[in-house]
Amino acid sequence: MTELPRPTFDPETLREVHPDPDAVRARVQQLRAEVRDALDEIDELRARGELVAYLRGIGELDDALAEAQRAVDRADIVGNGAMRHMARLRLAKVQQWRGDFAESNMIFTELLPVADTFGPVIEAFTHQDAGENDYDQGHFADARDHFARALHLRAELELDEAAESRTALEAANRKLEQR
């Protein structure tokens, strides 16, 4: 498998942008085969999670939604708490990108209070994604608070994703200043 170029993070939309969509489509086909040919249910769940992210990233939101729901179903059967949490997080993010905010908001209401249960990395991802969900709805103060929490956790752990959280925090602050 060839390593895909890392997506960029658009500082205005706060969405990942894949520099080579054709390479992503090829990876999607590989992942579909990995899901189909998985040696066990955990391997299938891992491949399906990656598949959801790539489908969402190239705008195939109907397929991403279907795969995300399958991942949630599979995680409910075979996954541990962290796997179930991450599967629901991916589902919420697809719903956010689709503009299905009633659905995404409901999931984030469920996930945020327990995010710290699974450690600081998952907590940071949960706050980052909740912030992006709020940002898309124009709830910039709430988004800012989530981005600040994600940045704090990511910076403390020296994670590469801290740059993404910093960019998102700056975007939310710009939107608040424009009001």
TIRO-2110 file (N, C-alpha, C; in Angstrom, 1 decimal):
// TIRO-2110
0.8, -1.2, 0.0, N, 1, A
0.0, 0.0, 0.0, CA, 1, A
0.9, 1.2, 0.0, C, 1, A
0.6, 2.2, -0.9, N, 2, A
1.3, 3.4, -1.0, CA, 2, A
0.7, 4.4, 0.1, C, 2, A
1.6, 5.1, 0.7, N, 3, A
1.2, 6.1, 1.7, CA, 3, A
0.6, 7.3, 1.0, C, 3, A
-0.6, 7.7, 1.4, N, 4, A
-1.3, 8.8, 0.8, CA, 4, A
-0.7, 10.1, 1.4, C, 4, A
-0.7, 11.2, 0.5, N, 5, A
-0.3, 12.5, 1.1, CA, 5, A
-1.3, 12.9, 2.2, C, 5, A
-0.8, 13.5, 3.2, N, 6, A
-1.6, 13.9, 4.4, CA, 6, A
-2.5, 15.0, 3.9, C, 6, A
-3.8, 15.0, 4.2, N, 7, A
-4.7, 16.1, 3.8, CA, 7, A
-4.3, 17.4, 4.5, C, 7, A
-4.6, 18.5, 3.9, N, 8, A
-4.4, 19.8, 4.5, CA, 8, A
-5.7, 20.2, 5.2, C, 8, A
-5.6, 21.1, 6.1, N, 9, A
-6.7, 21.6, 6.9, CA, 9, A
-7.0, 23.0, 6.5, C, 9, A
-8.2, 23.2, 5.8, N, 10, A
-8.6, 24.5, 5.3, CA, 10, A
-8.9, 25.4, 6.5, C, 10, A
-8.2, 26.6, 6.6, N, 11, A
-8.3, 27.4, 7.8, CA, 11, A
-9.7, 28.2, 7.8, C, 11, A
-10.5, 28.1, 6.8, N, 12, A
-11.8, 28.8, 6.8, CA, 12, A
-12.9, 27.8, 7.0, C, 12, A
-12.9, 26.7, 6.3, N, 13, A
-14.0, 25.7, 6.5, CA, 13, A
-13.7, 24.7, 7.6, C, 13, A
-12.4, 24.6, 8.0, N, 14, A
-12.0, 23.7, 9.0, CA, 14, A
-12.3, 22.2, 8.6, C, 14, A
-12.1, 22.0, 7.3, N, 15, A
-12.3, 20.6, 6.7, CA, 15, A
-11.0, 20.2, 6.1, C, 15, A
-10.8, 18.9, 6.2, N, 16, A
-9.6, 18.4, 5.5, CA, 16, A
-9.8, 18.3, 4.0, C, 16, A
-8.7, 18.7, 3.3, N, 17, A
-8.7, 18.7, 1.8, CA, 17, A
-7.6, 17.7, 1.4, C, 17, A
-8.0, 16.8, 0.6, N, 18, A
-7.1, 15.8, 0.1, CA, 18, A
-6.4, 16.3, -1.2, C, 18, A
-5.1, 16.4, -1.2, N, 19, A
-4.4, 16.9, -2.4, CA, 19, A
-4.5, 16.0, -3.6, C, 19, A
-4.8, 14.7, -3.4, N, 20, A
-4.8, 13.7, -4.5, CA, 20, A
-6.1, 12.9, -4.4, C, 20, A
-7.3, 13.4, -4.8, N, 21, A
-8.5, 12.7, -4.6, CA, 21, A
-8.5, 11.3, -5.4, C, 21, A
-7.8, 11.2, -6.5, N, 22, A
-7.7, 9.9, -7.2, CA, 22, A
-7.0, 8.9, -6.4, C, 22, A
-6.0, 9.3, -5.7, N, 23, A
-5.3, 8.3, -4.8, CA, 23, A
-6.2, 7.9, -3.6, C, 23, A
-7.0, 8.8, -3.2, N, 24, A
-7.9, 8.5, -2.1, CA, 24, A
-8.9, 7.5, -2.6, C, 24, A
-9.5, 7.7, -3.8, N, 25, A
-10.4, 6.8, -4.4, CA, 25, A
-9.8, 5.4, -4.5, C, 25, A
-8.6, 5.3, -4.9, N, 26, A
-7.9, 4.0, -5.0, CA, 26, A
-7.8, 3.4, -3.6, C, 26, A
-7.5, 4.2, -2.6, N, 27, A
-7.4, 3.7, -1.2, CA, 27, A
-8.8, 3.2, -0.8, C, 27, A
-9.8, 3.9, -1.1, N, 28, A
-11.2, 3.5, -0.8, CA, 28, A
-11.5, 2.1, -1.3, C, 28, A
-11.1, 1.9, -2.5, N, 29, A
-11.3, 0.5, -3.1, CA, 29, A
-10.5, -0.5, -2.3, C, 29, A
-9.2, -0.2, -2.0, N, 30, A
-8.4, -1.1, -1.2, CA, 30, A
-9.1, -1.4, 0.2, C, 30, A
-9.6, -0.4, 0.8, N, 31, A
-10.3, -0.5, 2.1, CA, 31, A
-11.6, -1.3, 2.0, C, 31, A
-12.3, -1.2, 0.9, N, 32, A
-13.5, -2.0, 0.7, CA, 32, A
-13.1, -3.5, 0.7, C, 32, A
-12.0, -3.8, 0.0, N, 33, A
-11.5, -5.2, -0.1, CA, 33, A
-11.1, -5.6, 1.3, C, 33, A
-10.4, -4.8, 2.1, N, 34, A
-10.0, -5.1, 3.4, CA, 34, A
-11.2, -5.4, 4.3, C, 34, A
-12.2, -4.6, 4.2, N, 35, A
-13.5, -4.8, 5.0, CA, 35, A
-14.0, -6.2, 4.6, C, 35, A
-14.1, -6.4, 3.3, N, 36, A
-14.7, -7.7, 2.9, CA, 36, A
-13.9, -8.9, 3.3, C, 36, A
-12.6, -8.8, 3.2, N, 37, A
-11.7, -9.9, 3.5, CA, 37, A
-11.0, -9.9, 4.9, C, 37, A
-11.6, -9.1, 5.8, N, 38, A
-11.0, -9.0, 7.1, CA, 38, A
-10.9, -10.4, 7.8, C, 38, A
-9.8, -10.5, 8.5, N, 39, A
-9.5, -11.8, 9.2, CA, 39, A
-10.4, -12.0, 10.4, C, 39, A
-10.7, -10.8, 11.0, N, 40, A
-11.6, -10.8, 12.2, CA, 40, A
-12.4, -9.6, 12.3, C, 40, A
-13.3, -9.5, 13.2, N, 41, A
-14.2, -8.3, 13.3, CA, 41, A
-13.5, -7.0, 13.7, C, 41, A
-12.5, -7.2, 14.5, N, 42, A
-11.7, -6.0, 14.9, CA, 42, A
-11.0, -5.4, 13.7, C, 42, A
-10.4, -6.2, 12.9, N, 43, A
-9.7, -5.8, 11.7, CA, 43, A
-10.7, -5.1, 10.7, C, 43, A
-11.9, -5.7, 10.6, N, 44, A
-12.9, -5.1, 9.8, CA, 44, A
-13.3, -3.7, 10.3, C, 44, A
-13.4, -3.6, 11.6, N, 45, A
-13.8, -2.3, 12.2, CA, 45, A
-12.7, -1.3, 12.0, C, 45, A
-11.5, -1.6, 12.1, N, 46, A
-10.4, -0.7, 11.8, CA, 46, A
-10.4, -0.2, 10.3, C, 46, A
-10.6, -1.2, 9.4, N, 47, A
-10.6, -0.8, 8.0, CA, 47, A
-11.9, 0.1, 7.7, C, 47, A
-13.0, -0.3, 8.3, N, 48, A
-14.2, 0.5, 8.1, CA, 48, A
-14.1, 1.9, 8.6, C, 48, A
-13.4, 2.1, 9.7, N, 49, A
-13.2, 3.4, 10.3, CA, 49, A
-12.4, 4.3, 9.3, C, 49, A
-11.3, 3.7, 8.8, N, 50, A
-10.5, 4.5, 7.8, CA, 50, A
-11.3, 4.8, 6.6, C, 50, A
-12.1, 3.8, 6.1, N, 51, A
-13.0, 4.0, 4.9, CA, 51, A
-13.9, 5.1, 5.1, C, 51, A
-14.6, 5.2, 6.3, N, 52, A
-15.5, 6.3, 6.6, CA, 52, A
-14.8, 7.7, 6.4, C, 52, A
-13.6, 7.8, 7.0, N, 53, A
-12.9, 9.1, 6.9, CA, 53, A
-12.5, 9.5, 5.5, C, 53, A
-12.1, 8.5, 4.7, N, 54, A
-11.7, 8.8, 3.3, CA, 54, A
-13.0, 9.1, 2.5, C, 54, A
-14.0, 8.4, 2.6, N, 55, A
-15.3, 8.7, 1.9, CA, 55, A
-15.8, 10.1, 2.2, C, 55, A
-15.7, 10.4, 3.5, N, 56, A
-16.2, 11.8, 3.9, CA, 56, A
-15.2, 12.8, 3.3, C, 56, A
-14.0, 12.5, 3.3, N, 57, A
-13.0, 13.5, 2.8, CA, 57, A
-13.1, 13.8, 1.4, C, 57, A
-13.6, 12.9, 0.6, N, 58, A
-13.8, 13.1, -0.9, CA, 58, A
-15.2, 13.4, -1.2, C, 58, A
-16.0, 13.7, -0.2, N, 59, A
-17.4, 14.1, -0.4, CA, 59, A
-18.4, 13.1, -0.8, C, 59, A
-18.1, 11.8, -0.6, N, 60, A
-19.0, 10.7, -0.9, CA, 60, A
-19.8, 10.5, 0.4, C, 60, A
-20.7, 11.4, 0.8, N, 61, A
-21.3, 11.5, 2.1, CA, 61, A
-22.3, 10.4, 2.3, C, 61, A
-23.1, 10.0, 1.2, N, 62, A
-24.1, 9.0, 1.4, CA, 62, A
-23.4, 7.6, 1.7, C, 62, A
-22.3, 7.3, 1.0, N, 63, A
-21.6, 6.1, 1.3, CA, 63, A
-20.9, 6.2, 2.6, C, 63, A
-20.4, 7.4, 3.0, N, 64, A
-19.7, 7.5, 4.3, CA, 64, A
-20.7, 7.3, 5.4, C, 64, A
-21.9, 7.8, 5.2, N, 65, A
-23.0, 7.6, 6.3, CA, 65, A
-23.3, 6.2, 6.4, C, 65, A
-23.5, 5.4, 5.3, N, 66, A
-23.8, 4.0, 5.4, CA, 66, A
-22.7, 3.2, 6.1, C, 66, A
-21.4, 3.5, 5.7, N, 67, A
-20.3, 2.8, 6.3, CA, 67, A
-20.1, 3.2, 7.8, C, 67, A
-20.4, 4.5, 8.1, N, 68, A
-20.3, 4.9, 9.5, CA, 68, A
-21.3, 4.2, 10.4, C, 68, A
-22.5, 4.0, 9.8, N, 69, A
-23.5, 3.3, 10.6, CA, 69, A
-23.2, 1.9, 10.8, C, 69, A
-22.6, 1.3, 9.7, N, 70, A
-22.2, -0.1, 9.8, CA, 70, A
-21.0, -0.3, 10.9, C, 70, A
-20.2, 0.7, 10.9, N, 71, A
-19.1, 0.7, 11.9, CA, 71, A
-19.6, 0.8, 13.3, C, 71, A
-20.6, 1.7, 13.5, N, 72, A
-21.2, 1.8, 14.8, CA, 72, A
-21.9, 0.5, 15.2, C, 72, A
-22.6, -0.1, 14.3, N, 73, A
-23.2, -1.4, 14.6, CA, 73, A
-22.1, -2.5, 14.9, C, 73, A
-21.1, -2.5, 14.2, N, 74, A
-20.0, -3.5, 14.4, CA, 74, A
-19.3, -3.2, 15.8, C, 74, A
-19.1, -1.9, 16.0, N, 75, A
-18.4, -1.6, 17.3, CA, 75, A
-19.3, -2.0, 18.5, C, 75, A
-20.6, -1.8, 18.3, N, 76, A
-21.5, -2.2, 19.4, CA, 76, A
-21.4, -3.7, 19.7, C, 76, A
-21.1, -4.5, 18.7, N, 77, A
-21.1, -5.9, 18.9, CA, 77, A
-19.7, -6.4, 19.4, C, 77, A
-18.6, -5.9, 18.8, N, 78, A
-17.3, -6.5, 19.0, CA, 78, A
-16.3, -5.5, 19.7, C, 78, A
-16.7, -4.2, 19.7, N, 79, A
-15.7, -3.2, 20.2, CA, 79, A
-15.7, -3.0, 21.7, C, 79, A
-14.6, -2.4, 22.1, N, 80, A
-14.6, -1.9, 23.5, CA, 80, A
-15.2, -0.5, 23.6, C, 80, A
-15.2, 0.1, 24.8, N, 81, A
-15.7, 1.4, 24.9, CA, 81, A
-15.1, 2.5, 24.0, C, 81, A
-13.8, 2.5, 23.9, N, 82, A
-13.1, 3.4, 23.1, CA, 82, A
-13.5, 3.2, 21.6, C, 82, A
-13.6, 2.0, 21.2, N, 83, A
-14.0, 1.7, 19.8, CA, 83, A
-15.4, 2.2, 19.5, C, 83, A
-16.3, 2.0, 20.4, N, 84, A
-17.7, 2.4, 20.3, CA, 84, A
-17.7, 4.0, 20.2, C, 84, A
-16.9, 4.6, 21.1, N, 85, A
-16.9, 6.0, 21.1, CA, 85, A
-16.4, 6.6, 19.8, C, 85, A
-15.3, 6.0, 19.3, N, 86, A
-14.7, 6.5, 18.0, CA, 86, A
-15.6, 6.3, 16.8, C, 86, A
-16.3, 5.2, 16.8, N, 87, A
-17.2, 4.9, 15.7, CA, 87, A
-18.4, 5.9, 15.7, C, 87, A
-18.9, 6.2, 16.9, N, 88, A
-19.9, 7.3, 17.0, CA, 88, A
-19.4, 8.6, 16.6, C, 88, A
-18.2, 8.9, 17.0, N, 89, A
-17.5, 10.2, 16.6, CA, 89, A
-17.5, 10.3, 15.1, C, 89, A
-17.0, 9.3, 14.4, N, 90, A
-17.0, 9.3, 12.9, CA, 90, A
-18.4, 9.5, 12.3, C, 90, A
-19.4, 8.8, 12.9, N, 91, A
-20.7, 9.0, 12.4, CA, 91, A
-21.2, 10.4, 12.6, C, 91, A
-20.9, 11.0, 13.8, N, 92, A
-21.3, 12.4, 14.0, CA, 92, A
-20.7, 13.3, 13.0, C, 92, A
-19.4, 13.1, 12.7, N, 93, A
-18.7, 14.0, 11.8, CA, 93, A
-19.3, 13.9, 10.4, C, 93, A
-19.6, 12.7, 9.9, N, 94, A
-20.3, 12.5, 8.6, CA, 94, A
-21.6, 13.3, 8.6, C, 94, A
-22.4, 13.1, 9.7, N, 95, A
-23.7, 13.9, 9.8, CA, 95, A
-23.5, 15.4, 9.8, C, 95, A
-22.4, 15.8, 10.4, N, 96, A
-22.1, 17.2, 10.4, CA, 96, A
-21.8, 17.7, 9.0, C, 96, A
-21.0, 17.0, 8.3, N, 97, A
-20.6, 17.4, 6.9, CA, 97, A
-21.9, 17.3, 6.0, C, 97, A
-22.8, 16.5, 6.3, N, 98, A
-24.1, 16.4, 5.5, CA, 98, A
-25.0, 17.6, 5.9, C, 98, A
-24.7, 18.3, 7.0, N, 99, A
-25.7, 19.3, 7.5, CA, 99, A
-26.8, 18.7, 8.4, C, 99, A
-26.7, 17.5, 8.8, N, 100, A
-27.7, 16.8, 9.7, CA, 100, A
-27.3, 17.1, 11.1, C, 100, A
-27.5, 18.4, 11.5, N, 101, A
-27.0, 18.8, 12.8, CA, 101, A
-27.8, 18.3, 14.0, C, 101, A
-29.1, 18.0, 13.7, N, 102, A
-29.9, 17.4, 14.8, CA, 102, A
-29.3, 16.1, 15.2, C, 102, A
-28.9, 15.3, 14.2, N, 103, A
-28.3, 14.0, 14.5, CA, 103, A
-26.9, 14.2, 15.1, C, 103, A
-26.0, 15.0, 14.5, N, 104, A
-24.7, 15.2, 15.0, CA, 104, A
-24.7, 15.8, 16.4, C, 104, A
-25.6, 16.8, 16.7, N, 105, A
-25.6, 17.4, 18.0, CA, 105, A
-26.0, 16.3, 19.1, C, 105, A
-26.9, 15.4, 18.7, N, 106, A
-27.4, 14.4, 19.6, CA, 106, A
-26.2, 13.5, 20.0, C, 106, A
-25.4, 13.1, 19.0, N, 107, A
-24.3, 12.2, 19.3, CA, 107, A
-23.2, 13.0, 20.2, C, 107, A
-22.9, 14.2, 19.8, N, 108, A
-22.0, 14.9, 20.7, CA, 108, A
-22.5, 15.1, 22.1, C, 108, A
-23.8, 15.3, 22.3, N, 109, A
-24.3, 15.4, 23.6, CA, 109, A
-24.0, 14.1, 24.4, C, 109, A
-24.0, 13.0, 23.7, N, 110, A
-23.8, 11.7, 24.3, CA, 110, A
-22.3, 11.5, 24.6, C, 110, A
-21.4, 12.0, 23.6, N, 111, A
-20.0, 11.7, 23.7, CA, 111, A
-19.2, 12.6, 24.6, C, 111, A
-19.5, 13.9, 24.6, N, 112, A
-18.7, 14.8, 25.3, CA, 112, A
-18.5, 14.6, 26.8, C, 112, A
-19.6, 14.2, 27.5, N, 113, A
-19.4, 14.0, 29.0, CA, 113, A
-18.6, 12.8, 29.3, C, 113, A
-18.4, 11.9, 28.4, N, 114, A
-17.6, 10.7, 28.7, CA, 114, A
-16.2, 10.6, 28.0, C, 114, A
-15.9, 11.7, 27.2, N, 115, A
-14.7, 11.7, 26.4, CA, 115, A
-13.5, 11.4, 27.2, C, 115, A
-13.4, 12.0, 28.4, N, 116, A
-12.1, 11.9, 29.2, CA, 116, A
-12.0, 10.5, 29.7, C, 116, A
-13.0, 9.7, 29.7, N, 117, A
-12.9, 8.3, 30.1, CA, 117, A
-11.9, 7.5, 29.3, C, 117, A
-11.7, 7.8, 28.1, N, 118, A
-10.9, 7.1, 27.1, CA, 118, A
-9.5, 7.7, 26.9, C, 118, A
-9.1, 8.6, 27.8, N, 119, A
-7.8, 9.2, 27.7, CA, 119, A
-7.7, 10.5, 26.9, C, 119, A
-6.6, 11.2, 27.0, N, 120, A
-6.5, 12.5, 26.5, CA, 120, A
-6.6, 12.6, 25.0, C, 120, A
-6.1, 11.6, 24.3, N, 121, A
-6.1, 11.6, 22.8, CA, 121, A
-7.5, 11.6, 22.3, C, 121, A
-8.3, 10.6, 22.8, N, 122, A
-9.7, 10.6, 22.4, CA, 122, A
-10.5, 11.8, 22.8, C, 122, A
-10.2, 12.2, 24.0, N, 123, A
-10.9, 13.5, 24.5, CA, 123, A
-10.6, 14.6, 23.6, C, 123, A
-9.3, 14.8, 23.2, N, 124, A
-9.0, 15.9, 22.2, CA, 124, A
-9.7, 15.7, 20.9, C, 124, A
-9.8, 14.5, 20.4, N, 125, A
-10.5, 14.3, 19.1, CA, 125, A
-12.0, 14.7, 19.3, C, 125, A
-12.5, 14.3, 20.4, N, 126, A
-13.9, 14.6, 20.6, CA, 126, A
-14.2, 16.1, 20.7, C, 126, A
-13.4, 16.8, 21.4, N, 127, A
-13.5, 18.2, 21.5, CA, 127, A
-13.3, 18.9, 20.2, C, 127, A
-12.3, 18.5, 19.4, N, 128, A
-12.0, 19.1, 18.1, CA, 128, A
-13.2, 18.9, 17.2, C, 128, A
-13.7, 17.7, 17.1, N, 129, A
-14.8, 17.4, 16.2, CA, 129, A
-16.1, 18.1, 16.7, C, 129, A
-16.3, 18.2, 18.0, N, 130, A
-17.5, 18.9, 18.5, CA, 130, A
-17.4, 20.4, 18.2, C, 130, A
-16.1, 20.9, 18.2, N, 131, A
-15.9, 22.3, 17.9, CA, 131, A
-16.2, 22.6, 16.4, C, 131, A
-15.8, 21.6, 15.5, N, 132, A
-16.1, 21.8, 14.1, CA, 132, A
-17.6, 21.7, 13.8, C, 132, A
-18.3, 20.9, 14.6, N, 133, A
-19.7, 20.8, 14.5, CA, 133, A
-20.4, 22.1, 14.9, C, 133, A
-19.9, 22.7, 16.0, N, 134, A
-20.5, 24.0, 16.4, CA, 134, A
-20.1, 25.1, 15.4, C, 134, A
-18.9, 25.0, 14.9, N, 135, A
-18.4, 26.1, 14.0, CA, 135, A
-19.3, 26.1, 12.7, C, 135, A
-19.6, 24.9, 12.2, N, 136, A
-20.4, 24.8, 11.0, CA, 136, A
-21.8, 25.4, 11.2, C, 136, A
-22.3, 25.4, 12.5, N, 137, A
-23.6, 25.9, 12.8, CA, 137, A
-23.6, 27.4, 13.2, C, 137, A
-22.4, 28.0, 13.2, N, 138, A
-22.2, 29.4, 13.6, CA, 138, A
-22.2, 29.6, 15.1, C, 138, A
-22.0, 28.5, 15.9, N, 139, A
-21.9, 28.6, 17.3, CA, 139, A
-20.4, 28.8, 17.7, C, 139, A
-19.9, 30.0, 17.4, N, 140, A
-18.4, 30.2, 17.4, CA, 140, A
-17.9, 30.2, 18.8, C, 140, A
-18.6, 30.7, 19.8, N, 141, A
-18.1, 30.7, 21.2, CA, 141, A
-18.0, 29.3, 21.7, C, 141, A
-19.0, 28.5, 21.4, N, 142, A
-18.9, 27.1, 21.9, CA, 142, A
-17.8, 26.4, 21.1, C, 142, A
-17.6, 26.6, 19.8, N, 143, A
-16.6, 26.1, 19.0, CA, 143, A
-15.2, 26.5, 19.6, C, 143, A
-15.1, 27.7, 19.9, N, 144, A
-13.8, 28.2, 20.5, CA, 144, A
-13.5, 27.5, 21.8, C, 144, A
-14.4, 27.2, 22.6, N, 145, A
-14.2, 26.5, 23.9, CA, 145, A
-13.7, 25.1, 23.6, C, 145, A
-14.3, 24.4, 22.7, N, 146, A
-13.9, 23.0, 22.3, CA, 146, A
-12.5, 23.0, 21.7, C, 146, A
-12.3, 24.0, 20.8, N, 147, A
-10.9, 24.0, 20.2, CA, 147, A
-9.8, 24.3, 21.2, C, 147, A
-10.1, 25.2, 22.2, N, 148, A
-9.2, 25.5, 23.2, CA, 148, A
-8.9, 24.3, 24.1, C, 148, A
-9.9, 23.5, 24.4, N, 149, A
-9.7, 22.2, 25.2, CA, 149, A
-8.8, 21.2, 24.3, C, 149, A
-9.2, 21.1, 23.1, N, 150, A
-8.5, 20.2, 22.2, CA, 150, A
-7.0, 20.6, 22.1, C, 150, A
-6.8, 21.9, 21.9, N, 151, A
-5.4, 22.4, 21.8, CA, 151, A
-4.6, 22.2, 23.0, C, 151, A
-5.2, 22.4, 24.2, N, 152, A
-4.5, 22.2, 25.4, CA, 152, A
-4.1, 20.8, 25.6, C, 152, A
-5.0, 19.8, 25.3, N, 153, A
-4.6, 18.4, 25.4, CA, 153, A
-3.6, 18.0, 24.4, C, 153, A
-3.7, 18.5, 23.2, N, 154, A
-2.8, 18.1, 22.1, CA, 154, A
-1.4, 18.7, 22.3, C, 154, A
-1.4, 19.9, 22.7, N, 155, A
-0.1, 20.6, 23.0, CA, 155, A
0.6, 19.9, 24.2, C, 155, A
-0.1, 19.6, 25.2, N, 156, A
0.4, 18.9, 26.3, CA, 156, A
1.1, 17.6, 26.0, C, 156, A
0.4, 16.9, 25.0, N, 157, A
0.9, 15.6, 24.6, CA, 157, A
1.9, 15.7, 23.4, C, 157, A
2.1, 16.9, 22.9, N, 158, A
3.0, 17.2, 21.8, CA, 158, A
2.6, 16.5, 20.6, C, 158, A
1.3, 16.5, 20.3, N, 159, A
0.7, 15.8, 19.1, CA, 159, A
0.7, 16.7, 17.9, C, 159, A
0.9, 16.2, 16.7, N, 160, A
0.9, 17.0, 15.5, CA, 160, A
-0.4, 17.7, 15.3, C, 160, A
-1.5, 17.1, 15.8, N, 161, A
-2.8, 17.7, 15.6, CA, 161, A
-3.0, 19.0, 16.3, C, 161, A
-2.0, 19.3, 17.2, N, 162, A
-2.1, 20.6, 17.9, CA, 162, A
-2.2, 21.8, 16.9, C, 162, A
-1.5, 21.7, 15.8, N, 163, A
-1.5, 22.7, 14.8, CA, 163, A
-3.0, 22.9, 14.2, C, 163, A
-3.6, 21.8, 14.0, N, 164, A
-5.0, 21.8, 13.5, CA, 164, A
-5.9, 22.5, 14.5, C, 164, A
-5.8, 22.2, 15.8, N, 165, A
-6.6, 22.8, 16.8, CA, 165, A
-6.3, 24.3, 17.0, C, 165, A
-5.0, 24.7, 16.8, N, 166, A
-4.6, 26.1, 16.9, CA, 166, A
-5.3, 26.9, 15.7, C, 166, A
-5.2, 26.3, 14.5, N, 167, A
-5.8, 26.9, 13.3, CA, 167, A
-7.3, 27.1, 13.6, C, 167, A
-8.0, 26.1, 14.1, N, 168, A
-9.4, 26.1, 14.3, CA, 168, A
-9.8, 27.1, 15.4, C, 168, A
-9.0, 27.2, 16.4, N, 169, A
-9.2, 28.2, 17.5, CA, 169, A
-9.1, 29.6, 16.9, C, 169, A
-8.1, 29.9, 16.1, N, 170, A
-7.9, 31.2, 15.4, CA, 170, A
-9.1, 31.5, 14.6, C, 170, A
-9.6, 30.5, 13.8, N, 171, A
-10.8, 30.7, 13.0, CA, 171, A
-12.0, 31.1, 13.8, C, 171, A
-12.2, 30.4, 14.9, N, 172, A
-13.4, 30.7, 15.7, CA, 172, A
-13.3, 32.1, 16.3, C, 172, A
-12.1, 32.5, 16.7, N, 173, A
-11.8, 33.8, 17.3, CA, 173, A
-12.1, 34.9, 16.2, C, 173, A
-11.6, 34.6, 15.0, N, 174, A
-11.9, 35.6, 13.9, CA, 174, A
-13.4, 35.8, 13.7, C, 174, A
-14.1, 34.7, 13.7, N, 175, A
-15.6, 34.8, 13.5, CA, 175, A
-16.2, 35.6, 14.6, C, 175, A
-15.8, 35.4, 15.8, N, 176, A
-16.3, 36.1, 16.9, CA, 176, A
-16.0, 37.6, 16.9, C, 176, A
-14.8, 37.9, 16.4, N, 177, A
-14.4, 39.3, 16.2, CA, 177, A
-15.2, 40.0, 15.1, C, 177, A
-15.6, 39.3, 14.1, N, 178, A
-16.4, 39.8, 13.0, CA, 178, A
-17.8, 40.2, 13.4, C, 178, A
-18.3, 39.7, 14.5, N, 179, A
-19.7, 39.9, 14.9, CA, 179, A
-19.9, 41.3, 15.4, C, 179, A
END
